[in-house]
Amino acid sequence: MVNSANNNGLIDIETVSVDKSLTRDARIREYVRQIKDPYHFTCREYNVTVVYSKNGLKLEDCLRQIIGLYAGRQS
């Protein structure tokens, strides 16, 4: 699959496609090859930056907050 880069040079994660029949290590290598920077990419019109914090919120907690905010806007 051909990846499309936006005007910032970031790859849209929705254009990444990895063959699930590959070994785990080969899938990781293929994903990184396609996405270029696994810590900075786009998802549609949104820029995504992945950072880790030793004492920060867990991903699940962040997603719950986001879903809660989104659900609040729906009513």
MOPAC internal coordinates of N, CA, C and O (Angstrom, degrees):
PM7 1SCF
backbone

  N    0.0000 0     0.00 0     0.00 0    0    0    0
  C    1.4600 1     0.00 0     0.00 0    1    0    0
  C    1.5286 1   108.66 1     0.00 0    2    1    0
  O    1.2310 1   120.43 1   -37.59 1    3    2    1
  N    1.2924 1   116.78 1   142.41 1    3    2    1
  C    1.4583 1   122.24 1   177.77 1    5    3    2
  C    1.5160 1   108.68 1   -88.61 1    6    5    3
  O    1.2310 1   120.56 1   -53.26 1    7    6    5
  N    1.3232 1   116.54 1   126.74 1    7    6    5
  C    1.4553 1   120.68 1   178.54 1    9    7    6
  C    1.5099 1   110.08 1   -85.72 1   10    9    7
  O    1.2310 1   121.13 1   -37.57 1   11   10    9
  N    1.3177 1   115.44 1   142.43 1   11   10    9
  C    1.4516 1   118.88 1   177.47 1   13   11   10
  C    1.5211 1   108.66 1  -105.41 1   14   13   11
  O    1.2310 1   120.87 1   -49.45 1   15   14   13
  N    1.3031 1   115.94 1   130.55 1   15   14   13
  C    1.4565 1   121.29 1   177.38 1   17   15   14
  C    1.5179 1   108.37 1  -100.36 1   18   17   15
  O    1.2310 1   120.73 1   -40.14 1   19   18   17
  N    1.3317 1   116.21 1   139.86 1   19   18   17
  C    1.4634 1   118.74 1   177.34 1   21   19   18
  C    1.5151 1   109.33 1   -80.14 1   22   21   19
  O    1.2310 1   120.30 1     5.11 1   23   22   21
  N    1.3118 1   117.03 1  -174.89 1   23   22   21
  C    1.4641 1   120.35 1  -176.17 1   25   23   22
  C    1.5294 1   112.62 1   -68.38 1   26   25   23
  O    1.2310 1   119.55 1   168.30 1   27   26   25
  N    1.3287 1   118.47 1   -11.70 1   27   26   25
  C    1.4661 1   121.44 1   174.88 1   29   27   26
  C    1.5194 1   111.12 1   -91.57 1   30   29   27
  O    1.2310 1   120.14 1  -179.64 1   31   30   29
  N    1.3255 1   117.33 1     0.36 1   31   30   29
  C    1.4513 1   121.26 1  -178.16 1   33   31   30
  C    1.5166 1   113.32 1    81.88 1   34   33   31
  O    1.2310 1   120.10 1  -174.47 1   35   34   33
  N    1.3218 1   117.41 1     5.53 1   35   34   33
  C    1.4570 1   120.96 1  -179.92 1   37   35   34
  C    1.5207 1   110.18 1   -85.87 1   38   37   35
  O    1.2310 1   120.70 1   -33.11 1   39   38   37
  N    1.3195 1   116.28 1   146.89 1   39   38   37
  C    1.4556 1   121.84 1   179.81 1   41   39   38
  C    1.5240 1   109.35 1   -89.37 1   42   41   39
  O    1.2310 1   120.54 1   -43.25 1   43   42   41
  N    1.3251 1   116.57 1   136.75 1   43   42   41
  C    1.4589 1   121.40 1   175.55 1   45   43   42
  C    1.5269 1   107.63 1   -79.78 1   46   45   43
  O    1.2310 1   120.61 1   -59.12 1   47   46   45
  N    1.3207 1   116.44 1   120.88 1   47   46   45
  C    1.4636 1   121.37 1  -176.09 1   49   47   46
  C    1.5223 1   111.80 1   -59.54 1   50   49   47
  O    1.2310 1   120.16 1   155.45 1   51   50   49
  N    1.3209 1   117.31 1   -24.55 1   51   50   49
  C    1.4577 1   119.84 1   179.32 1   53   51   50
  C    1.5296 1   112.75 1   -69.88 1   54   53   51
  O    1.2310 1   119.94 1   167.18 1   55   54   53
  N    1.3261 1   117.72 1   -12.82 1   55   54   53
  C    1.4597 1   120.50 1   177.46 1   57   55   54
  C    1.5174 1   112.07 1   -93.79 1   58   57   55
  O    1.2310 1   120.20 1   175.90 1   59   58   57
  N    1.3254 1   117.22 1    -4.10 1   59   58   57
  C    1.4602 1   121.46 1  -179.32 1   61   59   58
  C    1.5222 1   109.02 1   -84.71 1   62   61   59
  O    1.2310 1   121.17 1   -49.28 1   63   62   61
  N    1.3143 1   115.37 1   130.72 1   63   62   61
  C    1.4593 1   121.03 1   178.79 1   65   63   62
  C    1.5262 1   108.34 1  -137.33 1   66   65   63
  O    1.2310 1   120.86 1   -57.39 1   67   66   65
  N    1.3282 1   115.96 1   122.61 1   67   66   65
  C    1.4587 1   121.18 1  -177.07 1   69   67   66
  C    1.5271 1   108.57 1  -118.65 1   70   69   67
  O    1.2310 1   121.18 1   -47.20 1   71   70   69
  N    1.3117 1   115.34 1   132.80 1   71   70   69
  C    1.4621 1   122.67 1   179.19 1   73   71   70
  C    1.5266 1   109.60 1   -66.35 1   74   73   71
  O    1.2310 1   120.70 1   -62.91 1   75   74   73
  N    1.3293 1   116.27 1   117.09 1   75   74   73
  C    1.4650 1   120.89 1  -176.66 1   77   75   74
  C    1.5219 1   113.05 1   -72.02 1   78   77   75
  O    1.2310 1   120.08 1   168.61 1   79   78   77
  N    1.3266 1   117.46 1   -11.39 1   79   78   77
  C    1.4634 1   119.33 1   178.79 1   81   79   78
  C    1.5306 1   112.01 1   -82.36 1   82   81   79
  O    1.2310 1   120.08 1   170.34 1   83   82   81
  N    1.3324 1   117.46 1    -9.66 1   83   82   81
  C    1.4543 1   120.96 1   177.85 1   85   83   82
  C    1.5231 1   110.06 1   -70.65 1   86   85   83
  O    1.2310 1   120.87 1   -19.78 1   87   86   85
  N    1.3172 1   115.95 1   160.22 1   87   86   85
  C    1.4604 1   119.59 1   174.97 1   89   87   86
  C    1.5229 1   108.90 1   -67.07 1   90   89   87
  O    1.2310 1   120.65 1   -16.81 1   91   90   89
  N    1.3136 1   116.37 1   163.19 1   91   90   89
  C    1.4755 1   120.96 1  -179.71 1   93   91   90
  C    1.5192 1   111.03 1   -54.75 1   94   93   91
  O    1.2310 1   120.37 1   130.92 1   95   94   93
  N    1.3187 1   116.91 1   -49.08 1   95   94   93
  C    1.4640 1   120.32 1  -179.25 1   97   95   94
  C    1.5274 1   111.92 1   -62.90 1   98   97   95
  O    1.2310 1   120.56 1   140.16 1   99   98   97
  N    1.3248 1   116.54 1   -39.84 1   99   98   97
  C    1.4640 1   120.09 1   179.05 1  101   99   98
  C    1.5270 1   110.74 1   -67.39 1  102  101   99
  O    1.2310 1   119.83 1   142.99 1  103  102  101
  N    1.3323 1   117.94 1   -37.01 1  103  102  101
  C    1.4712 1   120.64 1   176.96 1  105  103  102
  C    1.5218 1   110.46 1   -63.90 1  106  105  103
  O    1.2310 1   120.30 1   137.19 1  107  106  105
  N    1.3211 1   117.04 1   -42.81 1  107  106  105
  C    1.4718 1   120.73 1   178.57 1  109  107  106
  C    1.5239 1   110.12 1   -61.55 1  110  109  107
  O    1.2310 1   120.59 1   132.65 1  111  110  109
  N    1.3154 1   116.48 1   -47.35 1  111  110  109
  C    1.4763 1   119.80 1   179.87 1  113  111  110
  C    1.5246 1   111.05 1   -60.78 1  114  113  111
  O    1.2310 1   120.50 1   138.01 1  115  114  113
  N    1.3294 1   116.65 1   -41.99 1  115  114  113
  C    1.4667 1   120.49 1  -179.28 1  117  115  114
  C    1.5267 1   111.09 1   -66.62 1  118  117  115
  O    1.2310 1   120.40 1   138.69 1  119  118  117
  N    1.3227 1   116.83 1   -41.31 1  119  118  117
  C    1.4700 1   120.47 1   177.30 1  121  119  118
  C    1.5267 1   110.40 1   -60.15 1  122  121  119
  O    1.2310 1   120.34 1   131.27 1  123  122  121
  N    1.3177 1   116.95 1   -48.73 1  123  122  121
  C    1.4665 1   120.86 1  -178.87 1  125  123  122
  C    1.5312 1   110.17 1   -64.58 1  126  125  123
  O    1.2310 1   120.03 1   141.62 1  127  126  125
  N    1.3308 1   117.55 1   -38.38 1  127  126  125
  C    1.4679 1   120.42 1   178.03 1  129  127  126
  C    1.5247 1   110.46 1   -60.22 1  130  129  127
  O    1.2310 1   120.36 1   138.33 1  131  130  129
  N    1.3161 1   116.92 1   -41.67 1  131  130  129
  C    1.4598 1   120.31 1  -177.30 1  133  131  130
  C    1.5296 1   112.88 1   -78.20 1  134  133  131
  O    1.2310 1   120.01 1   137.43 1  135  134  133
  N    1.3155 1   117.58 1   -42.57 1  135  134  133
  C    1.4707 1   120.58 1  -174.53 1  137  135  134
  C    1.5317 1   111.36 1   -79.07 1  138  137  135
  O    1.2310 1   120.22 1   160.70 1  139  138  137
  N    1.3121 1   117.18 1   -19.30 1  139  138  137
  C    1.4730 1   124.91 1  -179.90 1  141  139  138
  C    1.5318 1   112.51 1    71.15 1  142  141  139
  O    1.2310 1   119.86 1   122.14 1  143  142  141
  N    1.3106 1   117.87 1   -57.86 1  143  142  141
  C    1.4639 1   122.44 1  -179.17 1  145  143  142
  C    1.5303 1   108.17 1  -128.17 1  146  145  143
  O    1.2310 1   119.72 1   -81.17 1  147  146  145
  N    1.3398 1   118.14 1    98.83 1  147  146  145
  C    1.4664 1   119.84 1  -175.83 1  149  147  146
  C    1.5228 1   114.46 1   -67.71 1  150  149  147
  O    1.2310 1   120.31 1   173.90 1  151  150  149
  N    1.3171 1   117.01 1    -6.10 1  151  150  149
  C    1.4602 1   121.25 1   179.00 1  153  151  150
  C    1.5267 1   113.18 1  -102.02 1  154  153  151
  O    1.2310 1   120.48 1   175.09 1  155  154  153
  N    1.3347 1   116.68 1    -4.91 1  155  154  153
  C    1.4606 1   120.39 1  -177.93 1  157  155  154
  C    1.5266 1   108.72 1  -152.48 1  158  157  155
  O    1.2310 1   120.94 1   -70.35 1  159  158  157
  N    1.3232 1   115.81 1   109.65 1  159  158  157
  C    1.4547 1   121.71 1  -177.13 1  161  159  158
  C    1.5222 1   108.14 1  -153.73 1  162  161  159
  O    1.2310 1   120.40 1     1.20 1  163  162  161
  N    1.3115 1   116.84 1  -178.80 1  163  162  161
  C    1.4623 1   119.61 1   176.19 1  165  163  162
  C    1.5218 1   109.56 1  -116.27 1  166  165  163
  O    1.2310 1   121.63 1   -20.55 1  167  166  165
  N    1.3065 1   114.49 1   159.45 1  167  166  165
  C    1.4573 1   122.84 1   170.18 1  169  167  166
  C    1.5272 1   105.04 1  -135.28 1  170  169  167
  O    1.2310 1   121.34 1   -78.04 1  171  170  169
  N    1.3175 1   115.04 1   101.96 1  171  170  169
  C    1.4575 1   122.80 1  -171.24 1  173  171  170
  C    1.5250 1   109.01 1    59.24 1  174  173  171
  O    1.2310 1   119.60 1    60.42 1  175  174  173
  N    1.3136 1   118.37 1  -119.58 1  175  174  173
  C    1.4695 1   119.53 1  -176.66 1  177  175  174
  C    1.5197 1   113.22 1   -92.93 1  178  177  175
  O    1.2310 1   120.04 1  -176.14 1  179  178  177
  N    1.3340 1   117.52 1     3.86 1  179  178  177
  C    1.4635 1   120.77 1  -176.12 1  181  179  178
  C    1.5218 1   112.13 1  -102.42 1  182  181  179
  O    1.2310 1   120.71 1   -47.82 1  183  182  181
  N    1.3256 1   116.26 1   132.18 1  183  182  181
  C    1.4527 1   120.74 1   171.02 1  185  183  182
  C    1.5219 1   108.17 1   -81.56 1  186  185  183
  O    1.2310 1   120.64 1   -45.81 1  187  186  185
  N    1.3281 1   116.39 1   134.19 1  187  186  185
  C    1.4623 1   121.95 1  -178.57 1  189  187  186
  C    1.5164 1   108.33 1  -117.63 1  190  189  187
  O    1.2310 1   120.82 1   -51.29 1  191  190  189
  N    1.3248 1   116.04 1   128.71 1  191  190  189
  C    1.4537 1   122.08 1   173.98 1  193  191  190
  C    1.5165 1   107.64 1  -122.24 1  194  193  191
  O    1.2310 1   120.67 1   -57.02 1  195  194  193
  N    1.3139 1   116.32 1   122.98 1  195  194  193
  C    1.4556 1   121.97 1  -178.98 1  197  195  194
  C    1.5249 1   108.18 1   -98.28 1  198  197  195
  O    1.2310 1   121.08 1   -56.08 1  199  198  197
  N    1.3212 1   115.55 1   123.92 1  199  198  197
  C    1.4600 1   121.08 1   176.32 1  201  199  198
  C    1.5192 1   108.59 1  -133.63 1  202  201  199
  O    1.2310 1   120.98 1   -26.75 1  203  202  201
  N    1.2958 1   115.74 1   153.25 1  203  202  201
  C    1.4526 1   121.53 1   179.18 1  205  203  202
  C    1.5132 1   108.96 1  -119.61 1  206  205  203
  O    1.2310 1   121.51 1   -37.72 1  207  206  205
  N    1.3039 1   114.72 1   142.28 1  207  206  205
  C    1.4527 1   121.17 1   178.95 1  209  207  206
  C    1.5202 1   108.19 1  -127.57 1  210  209  207
  O    1.2310 1   120.77 1   -46.67 1  211  210  209
  N    1.2981 1   116.14 1   133.33 1  211  210  209
  C    1.4608 1   120.37 1  -178.31 1  213  211  210
  C    1.5255 1   111.46 1   -59.01 1  214  213  211
  O    1.2310 1   120.20 1   139.86 1  215  214  213
  N    1.3061 1   117.23 1   -40.14 1  215  214  213
  C    1.4571 1   121.17 1  -175.76 1  217  215  214
  C    1.5232 1   112.85 1  -117.67 1  218  217  215
  O    1.2310 1   120.14 1  -158.64 1  219  218  217
  N    1.3284 1   117.33 1    21.36 1  219  218  217
  C    1.4551 1   120.40 1  -177.27 1  221  219  218
  C    1.5171 1   112.68 1   -84.18 1  222  221  219
  O    1.2310 1   121.57 1     2.88 1  223  222  221
  N    1.3280 1   114.59 1  -177.12 1  223  222  221
  C    1.4538 1   121.00 1   177.79 1  225  223  222
  C    1.5297 1   110.32 1   -66.70 1  226  225  223
  O    1.2310 1   121.00 1   -29.60 1  227  226  225
  N    1.3126 1   115.69 1   150.40 1  227  226  225
  C    1.4539 1   120.54 1   173.75 1  229  227  226
  C    1.5256 1   108.35 1   -74.16 1  230  229  227
  O    1.2310 1   120.62 1   -26.55 1  231  230  229
  N    1.3215 1   116.42 1   153.45 1  231  230  229
  C    1.4552 1   121.89 1   179.55 1  233  231  230
  C    1.5233 1   110.81 1   -54.46 1  234  233  231
  O    1.2310 1   120.39 1   137.31 1  235  234  233
  N    1.3216 1   116.87 1   -42.69 1  235  234  233
  C    1.4597 1   120.77 1  -179.25 1  237  235  234
  C    1.5301 1   111.43 1   -59.07 1  238  237  235
  O    1.2310 1   120.51 1   139.43 1  239  238  237
  N    1.3409 1   116.62 1   -40.57 1  239  238  237
  C    1.4632 1   120.60 1   179.26 1  241  239  238
  C    1.5244 1   111.43 1   -66.05 1  242  241  239
  O    1.2310 1   120.71 1   139.33 1  243  242  241
  N    1.3221 1   116.25 1   -40.67 1  243  242  241
  C    1.4655 1   120.10 1   178.22 1  245  243  242
  C    1.5271 1   110.58 1   -63.57 1  246  245  243
  O    1.2310 1   120.58 1   136.62 1  247  246  245
  N    1.3289 1   116.50 1   -43.38 1  247  246  245
  C    1.4593 1   119.72 1   179.73 1  249  247  246
  C    1.5236 1   111.06 1   -64.53 1  250  249  247
  O    1.2310 1   120.13 1   141.52 1  251  250  249
  N    1.3242 1   117.36 1   -38.48 1  251  250  249
  C    1.4663 1   119.90 1   176.88 1  253  251  250
  C    1.5309 1   110.61 1   -60.99 1  254  253  251
  O    1.2310 1   120.46 1   139.09 1  255  254  253
  N    1.3257 1   116.73 1   -40.91 1  255  254  253
  C    1.4659 1   120.07 1   178.76 1  257  255  254
  C    1.5155 1   110.67 1   -64.22 1  258  257  255
  O    1.2310 1   120.33 1   135.54 1  259  258  257
  N    1.3250 1   116.98 1   -44.46 1  259  258  257
  C    1.4603 1   121.10 1  -179.57 1  261  259  258
  C    1.5247 1   110.24 1   -62.80 1  262  261  259
  O    1.2310 1   120.55 1   133.86 1  263  262  261
  N    1.3302 1   116.55 1   -46.14 1  263  262  261
  C    1.4653 1   120.96 1  -179.89 1  265  263  262
  C    1.5238 1   109.90 1   -63.06 1  266  265  263
  O    1.2310 1   120.37 1   139.93 1  267  266  265
  N    1.3171 1   116.90 1   -40.07 1  267  266  265
  C    1.4494 1   120.63 1   178.17 1  269  267  266
  C    1.5172 1   112.20 1   -62.95 1  270  269  267
  O    1.2310 1   120.53 1   138.98 1  271  270  269
  N    1.3274 1   116.59 1   -41.02 1  271  270  269
  C    1.4577 1   120.13 1   177.80 1  273  271  270
  C    1.5258 1   110.58 1   -65.87 1  274  273  271
  O    1.2310 1   120.86 1   136.73 1  275  274  273
  N    1.3328 1   115.97 1   -43.27 1  275  274  273
  C    1.4592 1   120.48 1   179.87 1  277  275  274
  C    1.5223 1   110.53 1   -64.20 1  278  277  275
  O    1.2310 1   120.28 1   136.95 1  279  278  277
  N    1.3251 1   117.06 1   -43.05 1  279  278  277
  C    1.4720 1   121.10 1  -179.37 1  281  279  278
  C    1.5263 1   110.25 1   -63.71 1  282  281  279
  O    1.2310 1   120.26 1   143.98 1  283  282  281
  N    1.3257 1   117.11 1   -36.02 1  283  282  281
  C    1.4560 1   121.23 1   178.72 1  285  283  282
  C    1.5098 1   113.28 1   -65.36 1  286  285  283
  O    1.2310 1   120.41 1   150.19 1  287  286  285
  N    1.3353 1   116.82 1   -29.81 1  287  286  285
  C    1.4610 1   120.87 1   179.12 1  289  287  286
  C    1.5153 1   111.95 1   -79.15 1  290  289  287
  O    1.2310 1   120.07 1   162.57 1  291  290  289
  N    1.3278 1   117.48 1   -17.43 1  291  290  289
  C    1.4597 1   121.25 1  -177.54 1  293  291  290
  C    1.5226 1   112.35 1   -77.48 1  294  293  291
  O    1.2310 1   120.14 1   157.81 1  295  294  293
  N    1.3452 1   117.33 1   -22.19 1  295  294  293
  C    1.4708 1   118.70 1  -176.09 1  297  295  294
  C    1.5003 1   112.77 1   -88.36 1  298  297  295
  O    1.2310 1   120.10 1   180.00 1  299  298  297

